[in-house]
């Protein structure tokens, strides 16, 4: 296959050499409220992207392995260095360590498997993506995060995603940045439009719809995607915007949800059951479901409902949905 996928287009708004904070997007989805219960330890997230700056001080201790599927570095499978910046930024949002400096990710103790399927130009062949998905399945990861896409529905890619979901892996994808601010029109990007994936749209830090975010009937939820501060090349930091930036918020959140839900039920939940737990941790924004799906990722939504309505009424409310 010579057709190609690319990183979902994104925009850089700022770069910095030193920061020391929990990013606003991580705060907005209420991730720090869950850290007393779990920080994602024991969960492995495979990031299919442009690689990662494996020496970044916020990421080095979270990376448990990686593989290169691209033509960078002569196709050497052992070198998964990031020459673009996109993959490093995504990795930081998911699992940057909480070490008193730099940034902190949504699940700061989750493990990261770096699968480089896009080259330094941010471009990748479908065979590279499919190879990365199948490798993630072989490695037994819990979550696959893909902030990439293209306009074509390629059956072999769809089948690879089905294999991952059949293996009980949560596959989380960016909805795409071809939006036109019109909720009545549809924009389609793949793999984000496949029903089997969790498709993520974007809002800004004021919880308003991002005008670039794709709208269609397969968007599952939205997360912060504008002005998102995270790790970047050169051991630095950058603020980027795009559904690429919203997606890792959900990937990190699923690491936290998986630990909490499995402990609560006393067993390992299936992929559909974990998706249901994610949906229960969203709040509606009042826009079209074609934009927001089930609403904004809000990890303490269940606790807020119980506080306001009590456990029994909360159960009735949730059972209605």
Long-range contacts (C-beta under 8 A, 24 or more apart in sequence): 1-125, 1-126, 1-127, 1-154, 1-156, 2-125, 3-125, 3-126, 3-150, 3-152, 3-154, 4-123, 4-124, 4-125, 4-126, 4-150, 5-118, 5-123, 5-124, 5-125, 5-126, 5-129, 5-148, 5-149, 5-150, 6-118, 6-122, 6-123, 6-124, 6-148, 6-149, 6-150, 7-49, 7-50, 7-84, 7-86, 7-118, 7-122, 7-147, 7-148, 7-244, 8-147, 8-148, 8-149, 8-174, 8-176, 8-177, 8-189, 8-242, 8-243, 8-244, 9-177, 9-242, 10-86, 10-177, 10-240, 10-241, 10-242, 10-244, 10-245, 11-240, 11-241, 11-242, 12-238, 12-239, 12-240, 12-241, 13-227, 13-239, 13-240, 13-241, 14-227, 14-229, 14-238, 14-239, 15-232, 15-236, 15-237, 15-238, 15-239, 16-236, 16-237, 16-238, 17-236, 17-237, 18-101, 18-237, 19-101, 19-102, 19-103, 19-229, 19-237, 20-100, 20-101, 20-102, 21-103, 21-104, 21-229, 22-103, 22-104, 23-93, 23-103, 23-104, 23-228, 23-229, 23-230, 24-205, 24-224, 24-227, 24-229, 25-93, 25-205, 25-223, 25-224, 25-225, 25-228, 25-229, 25-245, 25-249, 26-93, 26-104, 26-105, 26-106, 26-249, 28-205, 28-207, 28-224, 29-106, 29-223, 29-224, 29-249, 29-253, 29-296, 29-297, 29-298, 29-299, 30-298, 30-299, 30-300, 31-106, 31-107, 31-252, 31-253, 31-256, 31-299, 33-299, 33-300, 33-303, 34-256, 34-260, 34-299, 34-300, 35-98, 35-108, 37-256, 37-259, 37-260, 38-109, 38-256, 38-259, 38-260, 39-98, 39-107, 39-108, 39-109, 39-110, 39-256, 40-95, 40-106, 40-107, 40-108, 40-109, 40-110, 40-252, 40-255, 40-256, 40-259, 41-109, 41-110, 41-259, 42-111, 42-259, 43-107, 43-110, 43-111, 43-142, 43-143, 43-255, 43-258, 43-259, 44-110, 44-111, 44-112, 44-113, 44-139, 44-140, 44-141, 44-142, 44-143, 45-94, 45-95, 45-107, 45-110, 45-111, 45-112, 45-113, 45-141, 45-142, 45-143, 45-144, 45-145, 45-251, 45-252, 45-255, 46-112, 46-113, 46-115, 46-132, 46-136, 46-139, 46-141, 46-143, 46-144, 46-145, 47-87, 47-90, 47-91, 47-94, 47-112, 47-113, 47-114, 47-115, 47-145, 47-248, 47-251, 48-115, 48-117, 48-118, 48-129, 48-132, 48-133, 48-136, 48-144, 48-145, 48-146, 48-148, 49-82, 49-86, 49-87, 49-90, 49-91, 49-114, 49-115, 49-116, 49-117, 49-118, 49-145, 49-146, 49-147, 49-148, 50-82, 50-83, 50-84, 50-85, 50-86, 50-87, 50-88, 50-116, 50-118, 50-119, 50-120, 50-122, 51-80, 51-81, 51-82, 51-83, 51-84, 51-87, 51-88, 51-114, 51-116, 51-118, 52-80, 52-81, 52-82, 52-87, 52-88, 52-91, 52-112, 52-114, 52-116, 53-81, 53-82, 53-88, 53-231, 53-232, 53-233, 53-234, 53-235, 54-80, 54-81, 54-114, 55-235, 56-88, 56-92, 56-231, 56-235, 57-99, 57-101, 57-102, 57-235, 58-92, 58-96, 58-97, 58-99, 58-102, 58-103, 58-105, 58-231, 59-88, 59-91, 59-92, 59-95, 59-96, 59-97, 59-112, 59-231, 61-97, 62-91, 62-95, 62-96, 62-97, 62-108, 62-109, 62-110, 62-111, 62-112, 63-91, 63-111, 63-112, 63-113, 63-114, 64-111, 64-112, 64-113, 65-113, 65-114, 65-139, 66-113, 66-114, 66-115, 66-116, 67-114, 67-115, 67-116, 67-132, 67-135, 68-116, 69-115, 69-116, 69-117, 69-124, 69-128, 69-129, 69-131, 69-132, 69-135, 70-116, 70-117, 70-118, 70-119, 70-124, 70-128, 71-119, 72-116, 72-119, 72-120, 80-114, 80-115, 80-116, 81-116, 82-116, 82-233, 83-119, 83-120, 84-118, 84-119, 84-120, 84-121, 84-122, 85-232, 85-233, 85-238, 86-118, 86-122, 86-147, 86-240, 86-244, 87-114, 87-116, 87-118, 88-230, 88-231, 88-232, 88-233, 89-228, 89-230, 89-231, 89-232, 89-238, 89-240, 89-244, 89-245, 90-145, 90-147, 90-230, 90-244, 90-245, 90-247, 90-248, 91-231, 91-248, 92-230, 92-231, 92-232, 92-237, 93-228, 93-230, 93-245, 93-248, 93-249, 93-252, 94-145, 94-248, 94-251, 94-252, 94-255, 95-252, 95-255, 96-230, 96-231, 102-231, 102-237, 103-229, 103-230, 103-231, 103-237, 105-230, 105-248, 105-252, 106-248, 106-249, 106-251, 106-252, 106-253, 106-255, 106-256, 107-252, 107-253, 107-255, 107-256, 110-252, 110-255, 113-139, 113-141, 117-148, 118-148, 124-148, 126-154, 126-156, 126-157, 129-157, 129-160, 130-156, 130-157, 130-160, 133-160, 133-161, 133-163, 133-164, 134-160, 134-163, 136-164, 136-169, 137-163, 137-164, 137-167, 137-169, 141-169, 142-169, 142-170, 142-254, 142-255, 142-258, 143-169, 143-170, 143-171, 143-172, 143-251, 143-254, 143-255, 143-258, 144-169, 144-170, 144-171, 144-172, 145-172, 145-247, 145-248, 145-251, 146-171, 146-172, 146-173, 146-174, 146-191, 146-197, 146-247, 147-173, 147-174, 147-242, 147-243, 147-244, 147-245, 147-247, 147-248, 148-173, 148-174, 148-244, 149-173, 149-174, 149-176, 149-189, 149-190, 149-191, 149-192, 150-189, 150-190, 151-188, 151-189, 151-190, 152-190, 153-190, 153-193, 154-190, 157-190, 157-191, 158-190, 158-191, 158-194, 158-196, 161-191, 161-194, 161-196, 161-197, 162-196, 165-196, 165-197, 165-271, 168-268, 168-270, 168-271, 169-271, 170-198, 170-254, 170-258, 170-271, 170-274, 170-275, 171-196, 171-197, 171-198, 172-197, 172-198, 172-200, 172-247, 172-250, 172-251, 172-254, 173-197, 173-198, 173-199, 173-200, 173-247, 174-199, 174-200, 174-242, 174-243, 174-244, 174-246, 174-247, 175-199, 175-200, 175-201, 175-202, 175-213, 175-214, 175-216, 175-218, 175-219, 175-243, 176-213, 176-214, 176-243, 177-202, 177-212, 177-213, 177-214, 177-242, 177-243, 177-244, 178-212, 178-214, 179-210, 179-211, 179-212, 179-213, 179-214, 179-215, 180-211, 181-209, 181-211, 182-215, 183-215, 183-287, 183-288, 183-290, 183-291, 184-288, 184-290, 185-215, 186-214, 186-215, 186-216, 186-217, 186-290, 187-214, 187-215, 187-216, 188-214, 188-216, 189-214, 192-218, 192-243, 193-218, 194-218, 198-250, 198-254, 198-275, 198-278, 199-293, 200-243, 200-246, 200-247, 200-249, 200-250, 201-225, 201-243, 201-246, 201-291, 201-292, 201-293, 202-226, 202-241, 202-242, 202-243, 202-245, 202-246, 203-246, 203-285, 203-292, 203-296, 207-285, 207-296, 209-285, 209-287, 209-291, 209-292, 210-241, 210-243, 210-246, 212-241, 212-242, 212-243, 213-243, 213-246, 213-291, 214-243, 215-288, 215-290, 215-291, 216-290, 217-289, 217-290, 219-289, 219-290, 219-291, 219-292, 219-293, 220-275, 220-278, 220-279, 220-293, 220-294, 221-250, 221-278, 221-279, 221-282, 221-292, 221-293, 221-294, 221-295, 221-296, 221-297, 222-246, 222-285, 222-291, 222-292, 222-293, 222-295, 222-296, 222-297, 223-247, 223-249, 223-250, 223-253, 223-296, 223-297, 224-249, 225-249, 249-297, 250-278, 250-297, 253-278, 253-281, 253-297, 253-299, 254-278, 256-299, 257-281, 257-299, 280-318
